[in-house]
Amino acid sequence: MRDKLGFQIPAHIEALWQEADTTGRQMVRDVHRIKNLVEKAIERRDLAFREVNQGTVSELTNAWRYLGGIIPYAVCPVCEADDRRAECVACGARGFISKFRYDRCIPQQTKAARLVRLAS
């Protein structure tokens, strides 16, 4: 099993990876569906939704983004899911990180060095 970058997912985190992927994707779908239903009800000026406003839609959008952090993208480039994993602040002991965290929190030098290693 490989991550989205092509790195081998260590066997000892495969079950967690699969569980997080399945659960995260389902939660993201569910929150997105609810957000869309609320938006449509607000647009229709549905009487039942009078206490719900655009702030609710914003909160659901934020929840959708945050829950995306459950979905695994890459084996953690800091600890590489090894013995250091329990203390790793990059992945929070999971051994993997989300696409958001990979894109925004991992230095370009680290990404480049790992990709060179993958190509060798």
Secondary structure, DSSP 8 states (H G I E B T S, - for coil): -B-TTS-B--HHHHHHHHHHHHHHHHHHHHHHHHHHHHHHHHHTT-GGGTT--HHHHHHHHHHHHHHGGGS--EE-TTTTTSGGGGG-TTTTTSSEE-HHHHHHHS-HHHHHHHHHHHH-
